[in-house]
Amino acid sequence: MSVTRPGGFRASGVVAALKSTGARDLALVVNDGPRHSAAAVFTSNRAKANPVIWSQQVIADGRVEAIVLNSGGANCFTGSFGFQTTHATAEAVAGALEISAGDVLVCSTGLIGVGDQIFRDKIVDSVPAAAAALSAAVEGGADAAAAIMTTDSHPKEAVAVSPAGWSIGGMAKGAGMLAPGLATMLVVITTDADLESPVLDRALRAATRVTFDRVDSDGCMSTNDTVALLASGASGVVADEAEFTEALTALCLDLALQLQADAEGASHDIAIEVVNAATEDDAVVVGRSVSRSNLLKAAIFGNDPNWGRVLAALGTTDAVFDPYLIDVSMNGVMVCRAGEPGDDRELVDLTPRACHILIDLKSGDAAATIYTNDLTHEYVHENSAYAS
Amino acid sequence: MSVTRPGGFRASGVVAALKSTGARDLALVVNDGPRHSAAAVFTSNRAKANPVIWSQQVIADGRVEAIVLNSGGANCFTGSFGFQTTHATAEAVAGALEISAGDVLVCSTGLIGVGDQIFRDKIVDSVPAAAAALSAAVEGGADAAAAIMTTDSHPKEAVAVSPAGWSIGGMAKGAGMLAPGLATMLVVITTDADLESPVLDRALRAATRVTFDRVDSDGCMSTNDTVALLASGASGVVADEAEFTEALTALCLDLALQLQADAEGASHDIAIEVVNAATEDDAVVVGRSVSRSNLLKAAIFGNDPNWGRVLAALGTTDAVFDPYLIDVSMNGVMVCRAGEPGDDRELVDLTPRACHILIDLKSGDAAATIYTNDLTHEYVHENSAYAS
């Protein structure tokens, strides 16, 4: 159970026939209150999809009553017609729920450039069914989580429960184009904690900064990413902000690692841990540069501990370090010690799916971990055939 | 014929047994003068191989008598022992040719972390044979071009001849890790024009900036890249600087496109032409961001004109443009017009190896073209198996 675990929420997922497979493709999550505070973060890509442009306006006042999400088309680069489609979607939800369209977030995912009249009609015509199917039971959340999937192999859900009496639930989709600033990632998080939107906003930004923002599956940033956090206040408990942020961060990391584990075609989940950096930003920059080396990612796919490719990648950054003092360990074996060959690379076992690359910059005490995947035949295959 | 085409040069390529295949792996190019002026550009990677560190010192005075190059090991991240290996290599060449080691450029290519005593011995012991094999004939240049190959499928050579009486010859290696700032790219260019090193330096920087620096095969930057230009003055003709720069630029573009065409595992050569940019830098930034989208590159491999991935990539830059005004054409079909779906994507024929992506930013009159490749199963395969 996920978004319907906290009190005050109902959800549904129905078939709008946007997906050619006939699977669920339209999700609705409704906050029944008593509170309707919300926060959201969006892709930092300048090429923003119409639902992102719409939702940035909706979230401005910190109040959201419902969020509607579709897979089967990103409604991005579809012009003013596409924006009107998003507006029409929000109006349809508002009509069905008797609320204001200005309190309805909209999210879309799928192929860019898809958003024609047929697309619009399918969504708008299916909204009443989605509203009718709303349920506060486990099934409501599960159906919604299934409806937002694209190339995901399974739904992603997570729950956190506080002894103080409040809970958090979340669902996520995304299996490629996962990169900083969020990426082909739609996440809806609900809570029954009694919190106002400024608190939600602070907590959400703190949580996403060290979780979703540090997943860099393939270096590609999406046009549609949205992480929304809705609070119903139904528990009647005003959560401690620090405790709430900590629980939210753990839940976001859980969902982020579920995204990484389901990344398109990946055979390794790679955690690049950068330690003893001069600043956290430096650690992130170094980790990200390494996570974007196709040569390294292909080597990991081949179970080849090619540490030279780690050094070649981090040498392209302007972070503070001396490249000839760095230590690099792969799955516990220090293959590069102080910029020279270290322990025998043959000792490195890369057969497990989990791969840990530890980079010691010896330049300070800051650290960060970037989560990425290997580059595989399956990745190439899935992404060369996505549109067809 | 290539580096031995201009008067005043001899070259050779011999077997030092660095490559397990038994192919030629040690090349020598000697400038017999009367002039010995030179210029060179090197990788901008902070992780520089020992031969790069050495050669940057050698080139400082603008005088070079010989250049020795080996494949079969990059001598990078091999510590002070590796630097001493480079020094010993230069001394061996100096001894064989009765010149100063301070006038000998050294280049290495191959796996990072390789540079032990055996590696050193093989090179140093083979230098006399390389010196003995030096030839001003076509064969000398051809043997040298073959000896610097790693995963290249064939040698790359080019020649330019001026009616004014001077000529330029060049050889190159590189088949992956091709990225800005140069990348796993070793290039030696010779000329018998009578030019001093400051002129050579200006001409070389002007030429590489718009040729080798704009090849971005896989976004990975090497630790060893070197482009060296040696002038013998043997023609006795002082070339006009503008004419020489133009000829040199054309020759560098020829070699750069040969590198692109032989990129590891590629099935498409993609030219990303960005026009009507506010500045040339903007055009380069946009072109490079598109060239680094694994999603787009995989789509091109699958002959899929997925133009949304072009827009998703350029949206991550801070170049001047309005993403909703951009036109994108693929192989002559304007699939995106003013940020909306344009002509039918089914009209795009991506079956030819040559792929042209034209991006009109509508923000000025600057332009630049970035050369890249698609992302294929073969790329993944070759790079997952490189070390073994």
Interface residues (C-beta under 8 A of the other chain):
Chain A: S44 N45 R46 A47 K48 A74 C76 F77 T78 G79 L111 I112 G113 G176 M177 G181 D218 G219 C220 M221 S222 T223 R292 S293 N294 L295 A298 A299 F301 G302 D304 N306 W307 G308 R309 L311 A312 A313 L314 G315 T316 T317 P323 Y324 C336 A338 G339 E340 P341 L375 T376 H377 Y379 V380 H381 E382 N383 S384 A385 Y386 A387 S388
Chain B: S44 N45 R46 A47 K48 A74 C76 F77 T78 G79 L111 I112 G113 G176 M177 G181 D218 G219 C220 M221 S222 T223 R292 S293 N294 L295 A298 A299 F301 G302 D304 N306 W307 G308 R309 L311 A312 A313 L314 G315 T316 T317 P323 Y324 C336 A338 G339 E340 P341 L375 T376 H377 Y379 V380 H381 E382 N383 S384 A385 Y386 A387 S388
